[in-house]
Amino acid sequence: MNRVPINRRDFLSHPMGPCGSLALSWLLSQEGFAANIATDFARPLAPKAPHFTGKAKSVIFMFMVGGPSQMDLFDPKPELTRLNGQPLPPSFGKPVSQFTKGDTPLLASTRKFQKYGNSGLEVSDLMPNLADCVDDICFLKSCWCSSTVHAPAMYEMHSGRTLMGHPSLGSWVSYGLGSVNENLPAYCVLLQPEGTPEGGAPCWSNAYLPAVYQGTLLRKGASPLLHLKPPPDITRNRQRATIDFIKQMNEQDLDASRSDLAARISSYELAFRMQSQAPEAVDLGNESERTRHNYGLNDAKTADFGTRCLLARRLVERGVRFVQLYSGGGPLITQWDAHDDINSNHQKMCGHVDQPIAALLKDLKARGLLDSTLVVWASEFGRLPNTQGGRGRDHNPHGFTMWIAGGGVKGGQAIGATDELGLYAIDKRISVNDFHATLLHLLGMDHEKLIYPHLGKDERLTDVAGRVVESVLA
């Protein structure tokens, strides 16, 4: 008897295929995937129950593009001052970065540090306003990442991987928890007007998650969201009828294999609902003069970033789940990337953000929102203790500082440490996977259970690693 070879496509279309489908459906239902997909089709942004009760309900994720210097902001190093101008001791090896090879002299910080608050945490003179908030902040001084290059390091900090093509943190959070307010995007992104960071749109991408979980860009100006107003000759009833007709036609082809179509239907519906609520959410006109002053909106130096911080507060106040705002982007002179002169760069960049960030923390606290809002200050990496060109510093992925405050965080503490020169994280090292696992935990999600099936693998933000940094938790 001659056997005819069968290819994969023919095998899948064989009469036995339905049996395989039934088995797959049962397996998916055992893991809860089938229910999640059905819910996504119906109301993808509807609030979802967390894995356990988390104190944080929303996130404001502030990203400092370019890599702030930890030893000039939050991690003073007296030994670096003592060894200023000398070679890096042989015991530290030769840390090769993007532009230096570890053979340049050490560069002491010229900043003055002082202890603040009941906690006595040290902050430099570059951040005098933020220093007043240290008792609400948890400094993570032993962070490390995998790349010395901006874009891959940004992808890692946003998505857990150094390669693009994986969902961002905000997309995972929106997918896992939905949104409290289904009339606004679950995930909003506020860029610096000068341009995007090197990593670009993949930093807020949904990747293989349904498209409804991608970050929505808000722009500078009186209309941060484009096209909110329909043409004057289109009534709301006519617009509603048009959207209903499009939805009816699309749903004729809707099945479990068309998540892209489901996302498009949801996007049309969300855009229609946003026309009634989004204009008020992004309108700062009703904010008091005192609030505008606190955020620095009346000062050209702080107005741009202050506006983004105030918008972030208004968005989480109205139920937006995740707000991502950037300091830095576009030309090198508008980033924290201090290769030429660490002092002039950081004086400028800190001058943009110090007052608005402090105002945001104090405002959230005064409104009773800080307990439920996780505020994150992050970057792709830090800076090296040895010099580049005499006054600048190159990239340092081996040890740097980030901080978190708010929902479920024990403030007034510093976790981990770098060595005496600020080069390597040596105590309680915190990887990017650990960082993400901890943020998800504060939101009530188990990073090992927040999964999405993709190409035969259960993908997750933390890949196959990550541990919750328990000492962060209040």
C-alpha positions in Angstrom: 0.0 0.0 0.0 1.4 3.4 -1.0 1.4 6.0 1.7 0.9 9.6 0.5 2.9 12.1 2.5 0.8 14.6 4.4 2.0 18.1 5.1 1.2 20.1 8.2 -1.6 22.2 6.7 -3.4 19.0 5.4 -2.9 17.4 8.8 -4.5 20.3 10.6 -7.5 20.2 8.2 -7.9 16.5 8.7 -11.2 15.2 10.3 -9.2 14.6 13.5 -8.7 18.3 13.7 -11.8 19.0 15.7 -10.7 16.5 18.3 -7.4 18.4 18.6 -9.4 21.7 18.9 -11.5 20.2 21.6 -8.5 19.1 23.5 -6.8 22.5 23.1 -10.0 24.3 24.2 -10.1 22.2 27.3 -6.4 22.9 28.1 -6.9 26.6 27.6 -10.0 26.7 29.8 -8.0 24.9 32.5 -5.5 27.8 32.5 -8.3 30.4 32.2 -7.2 31.5 28.8 -10.5 30.8 27.1 -12.4 33.0 29.5 -9.9 35.8 29.2 -10.1 35.8 25.4 -13.9 35.8 25.5 -13.8 38.7 27.9 -11.3 40.6 25.7 -13.7 40.3 22.8 -16.6 41.7 24.7 -14.9 44.4 26.8 -11.1 44.3 26.6 -10.6 47.3 28.9 -13.1 46.2 31.6 -11.6 46.0 35.1 -10.2 42.6 35.9 -9.6 41.0 39.3 -5.9 40.9 40.3 -4.3 37.6 41.4 -4.4 39.0 45.0 -5.2 42.3 46.7 -2.6 44.9 45.8 -2.4 48.3 47.3 -1.5 50.0 44.0 -4.3 50.5 41.5 -2.5 52.6 38.9 1.0 53.5 37.8 2.8 56.7 36.8 6.0 55.6 35.2 8.6 58.4 34.7 11.5 57.6 32.4 14.6 59.7 32.3 16.0 59.1 28.8 19.8 58.8 28.5 20.9 57.6 31.9 21.1 59.9 35.0 24.3 59.6 37.1 23.6 57.8 40.4 26.8 59.2 42.2 25.7 62.8 41.3 22.1 62.4 42.5 21.3 59.8 45.1 24.4 57.7 45.8 27.3 59.7 47.2 30.8 58.1 47.1 33.4 59.7 49.4 36.0 57.2 48.1 35.5 58.4 44.6 36.2 61.9 45.8 39.4 60.7 47.5 40.6 59.0 44.3 39.6 61.7 41.9 41.9 61.8 38.9 43.5 58.5 39.6 43.2 55.3 37.5 40.5 52.8 38.3 42.0 50.3 40.7 43.0 47.0 39.0 40.6 45.1 41.3 37.6 46.7 39.4 38.8 45.3 36.0 38.3 47.2 32.8 34.6 48.0 32.4 34.1 48.6 28.7 31.1 50.9 27.8 29.9 52.3 24.6 32.6 54.9 24.2 35.2 54.1 26.9 37.3 51.1 27.8 37.7 51.5 31.5 41.2 53.1 31.3 40.2 56.7 31.9 40.7 58.5 35.3 38.1 58.6 38.0 35.9 61.6 38.2 34.6 62.8 41.6 31.2 64.3 41.9 31.2 68.0 42.6 27.7 67.9 44.0 26.9 68.6 47.7 24.8 65.9 49.5 22.7 66.4 52.5 20.5 64.1 54.7 16.7 64.8 54.6 13.6 63.7 56.3 13.1 61.4 59.3 14.8 58.7 57.3 18.0 60.7 56.8 18.4 59.7 53.2 21.0 61.6 51.2 20.1 63.6 48.1 22.3 66.0 46.1 21.8 69.7 45.6 20.5 69.0 42.1 17.2 67.7 43.5 16.3 70.1 46.4 12.5 69.8 45.9 12.5 66.0 45.6 14.6 65.9 48.8 11.6 67.0 50.8 9.8 63.8 49.7 12.4 61.2 50.7 10.3 59.7 53.5 7.8 58.6 50.8 10.5 57.2 48.5 12.2 53.8 48.3 15.5 54.1 46.6 16.8 51.0 44.7 20.5 51.5 44.7 21.6 48.2 43.3 19.9 48.0 39.9 21.6 46.5 36.9 20.8 45.7 33.3 22.3 43.9 30.3 23.3 46.5 27.7 25.5 49.6 27.4 23.6 50.8 24.4 20.5 53.0 24.7 17.9 51.3 22.6 18.4 47.7 23.8 18.6 48.9 27.4 15.4 50.9 26.9 13.7 47.8 25.5 14.8 45.8 28.5 13.6 48.4 31.0 10.2 48.7 29.2 9.6 45.1 28.1 12.0 42.8 30.0 14.0 42.0 26.9 16.8 43.7 25.0 15.2 43.0 21.7 12.1 44.8 20.4 8.9 42.8 19.7 7.7 42.1 23.3 4.9 43.9 25.1 5.8 46.9 27.2 5.2 47.0 31.0 2.2 49.3 30.5 0.6 46.9 28.0 1.0 44.0 30.4 -0.5 46.0 33.2 -3.5 47.0 31.0 -3.9 43.5 29.8 -3.8 42.1 33.3 -6.0 44.6 35.1 -8.0 46.4 32.4 -9.1 50.0 33.2 -11.3 51.6 35.8 -12.5 54.1 33.2 -13.5 52.5 29.9 -14.1 55.9 28.3 -10.4 56.7 28.4 -7.4 54.7 27.2 -6.0 52.3 29.8 -2.4 53.2 28.9 -1.3 56.8 28.0 2.2 58.0 26.9 3.4 61.5 27.3 6.5 62.3 25.3 9.0 65.2 25.5 8.1 67.6 22.7 11.6 67.6 21.2 11.2 64.0 20.1 11.1 60.3 21.1 13.7 58.3 22.9 16.1 56.1 20.9 14.0 53.1 21.5 11.0 54.7 19.8 7.5 53.2 19.7 8.5 49.7 20.8 8.9 51.2 24.3 5.1 51.5 24.6 4.1 48.7 22.1 1.6 46.0 22.8 3.6 43.6 20.5 1.8 40.3 20.4 -0.8 41.3 23.0 -4.1 42.6 21.5 -3.7 46.0 19.9 -6.1 47.6 22.4 -3.4 47.4 25.0 -0.9 49.6 23.1 0.0 53.0 24.6 -2.0 56.0 23.4 0.2 59.0 22.7 -0.8 62.4 24.1 0.9 65.4 22.4 1.9 68.8 23.6 -0.6 71.7 23.3 -4.3 72.4 24.0 -5.4 69.2 22.2 -3.2 66.4 23.4 -5.5 63.8 21.8 -6.0 64.4 18.1 -9.4 64.3 16.3 -11.6 64.2 19.4 -14.1 66.6 17.8 -16.1 65.2 14.8 -16.7 67.4 11.8 -19.4 70.0 12.5 -21.9 68.5 10.1 -21.8 65.1 11.7 -24.3 64.7 14.6 -23.6 62.3 17.5 -26.6 60.2 16.5 -25.3 59.9 13.0 -21.8 59.0 14.2 -23.3 56.4 16.6 -25.2 54.8 13.7 -22.1 54.7 11.5 -20.1 53.0 14.3 -22.9 50.5 15.0 -23.0 49.6 11.3 -19.2 49.1 11.0 -19.3 47.0 14.2 -22.1 44.8 12.8 -20.2 44.2 9.6 -16.9 43.5 11.4 -18.6 41.1 13.8 -19.7 38.9 10.9 -16.1 37.7 10.6 -15.2 37.8 14.3 -14.0 34.6 15.9 -11.2 33.5 18.2 -8.6 33.8 15.5 -9.3 37.5 14.8 -8.1 39.3 17.9 -6.9 42.1 15.6 -10.4 42.7 14.4 -11.8 42.6 17.9 -9.2 45.2 18.9 -10.3 47.4 16.0 -13.9 47.2 17.0 -12.9 48.1 20.5 -10.8 51.0 19.3 -13.8 52.5 17.3 -16.0 52.2 20.4 -13.3 53.7 22.7 -12.7 56.6 20.3 -16.4 57.4 20.2 -16.7 57.4 24.0 -13.5 59.4 24.4 -15.2 62.3 22.6 -17.3 63.0 25.6 -14.8 62.4 28.4 -11.2 62.9 27.1 -11.5 66.7 26.5 -12.3 67.3 30.2 -9.5 64.9 31.3 -6.8 66.8 29.4 -8.1 70.3 30.1 -5.9 72.0 32.7 -8.0 75.2 32.6 -9.8 74.3 35.8 -6.7 73.7 37.8 -6.1 76.4 40.5 -3.3 78.9 40.1 -1.7 77.5 43.2 -1.6 74.0 41.6 -0.2 75.4 38.3 2.5 77.2 40.3 3.4 74.1 42.3 4.0 72.1 39.1 6.0 74.9 37.5 3.6 75.6 34.7 4.4 79.4 34.9 8.1 78.9 34.4 9.6 78.1 31.0 12.2 75.8 32.6 9.6 73.5 34.2 6.4 74.1 32.2 6.8 71.2 29.7 7.5 68.4 32.2 5.2 70.0 34.8 2.4 69.8 32.3 3.0 66.1 31.8 3.1 65.5 35.5 -0.2 67.3 36.1 -1.8 65.5 33.2 -0.6 62.2 34.7 -2.3 63.1 38.0 -5.5 64.0 36.2 -5.5 60.8 34.2 -5.0 58.4 37.1 -7.5 60.4 39.0 -10.0 59.5 36.3 -9.2 55.8 36.2 -6.4 55.5 33.7 -4.4 52.5 34.7 -0.9 53.3 33.4 0.7 56.7 32.5 4.2 56.7 31.0 5.9 60.1 30.8 9.4 60.9 29.5 12.1 63.4 30.4 14.4 63.4 27.5 14.1 62.5 23.8 15.1 63.8 20.4 18.5 65.6 20.2 21.2 64.6 22.6 21.2 68.0 24.3 17.6 67.3 25.5 18.5 64.0 27.2 20.2 62.9 30.4 23.1 61.5 28.3 26.0 63.4 29.9 29.0 62.3 27.8 30.6 65.8 27.6 29.8 67.6 30.9 27.9 65.9 33.7 27.3 69.1 35.7 25.9 71.3 32.9 23.7 68.4 31.6 22.3 67.4 35.0 21.8 71.0 36.2 19.6 71.5 33.1 17.7 68.2 33.2 17.2 68.3 37.0 16.0 71.9 36.6 13.3 70.6 34.3 12.0 67.8 36.5 12.8 68.4 40.2 10.0 70.8 41.1 7.3 69.0 39.0 8.1 65.5 40.4 8.0 66.8 44.0 4.7 68.6 43.2 3.3 65.4 41.8 4.2 63.3 44.9 2.8 66.0 47.2 -0.4 66.5 45.2 -1.1 62.8 45.0 -0.6 62.5 48.8 -2.8 65.5 49.6 -5.6 64.1 47.4 -5.3 60.6 49.0 -4.1 59.1 45.7 -0.6 58.2 46.6 -1.6 55.1 48.6 -3.2 53.7 45.4 -0.8 55.1 42.8 2.6 53.6 42.2 5.1 56.4 41.1 8.3 55.1 39.4 11.5 57.0 38.5 13.5 54.9 36.1 16.1 55.0 33.3 17.9 52.6 31.0 21.1 52.6 33.0 23.4 54.9 35.1 26.8 56.5 34.6 30.4 55.3 35.2 32.6 56.7 38.0 35.5 57.2 35.5 35.5 60.1 33.2 34.8 60.5 29.5 36.6 63.5 28.0 37.5 65.1 31.3 34.0 66.2 32.5 31.5 63.6 31.2 30.6 60.1 32.1 29.8 57.0 29.9 27.0 54.5 30.3 27.0 52.2 33.3 24.6 49.1 33.2 26.5 47.4 36.1 25.0 49.4 39.0 22.6 52.4 39.2 19.7 53.9 41.2 16.0 53.9 40.5 13.2 54.7 42.9 9.6 54.0 43.6 6.9 55.6 45.8 3.3 55.2 46.6 0.9 52.3 46.6 2.3 49.5 48.8 5.8 50.8 48.9 7.7 51.2 52.2 9.1 54.8 51.9 12.1 56.4 53.6 14.5 53.6 52.8 17.3 52.7 50.4 17.7 49.0 49.3 20.9 47.6 48.0 24.3 49.3 47.4 27.0 49.8 44.8 30.7 49.5 45.6 32.7 52.4 47.0 33.1 54.0 43.6 29.5 53.4 42.3 30.5 51.1 39.5 29.0 47.7 40.4 25.9 46.7 42.3 27.2 44.5 45.1 24.5 44.2 47.7 20.9 43.0 47.1 21.3 43.2 43.4 18.1 44.0 41.5 17.7 42.9 37.9 15.2 44.3 35.5 13.2 41.1 35.9 13.2 41.6 39.7 12.1 45.2 39.2 9.2 44.3 37.0 8.2 41.4 39.3 8.1 43.8 42.2 6.0 46.4 40.4 3.5 43.8 39.3 3.3 42.4 42.9 2.4 45.9 44.2 -0.5 45.9 41.7 -1.7 42.5 42.9 -0.3 40.4 40.1 1.9 37.4 40.2 4.5 37.8 37.5 4.6 34.1 36.9 0.8 33.9 36.3 0.5 37.0 34.1 0.9 35.1 30.9 -0.2 35.3 27.3 0.1 32.3 24.8 2.1 33.2 21.8 3.6 30.9 19.2 3.4 27.9 21.4 4.9 29.6 24.5 3.4 31.1 27.5 5.0 34.6 27.4 5.3 36.8 30.4 6.9 40.2 31.2 9.7 38.6 33.3 10.4 35.8 30.8 11.8 32.9 32.9 13.3 35.0 35.7 12.4 37.6 38.3 11.8 37.7 42.1 9.8 40.1 44.2 12.0 42.4 46.2 10.2 41.8 49.5 11.9 44.7 51.4 10.1 47.2 49.1 6.7 46.2 50.5 5.1 48.2 53.2 
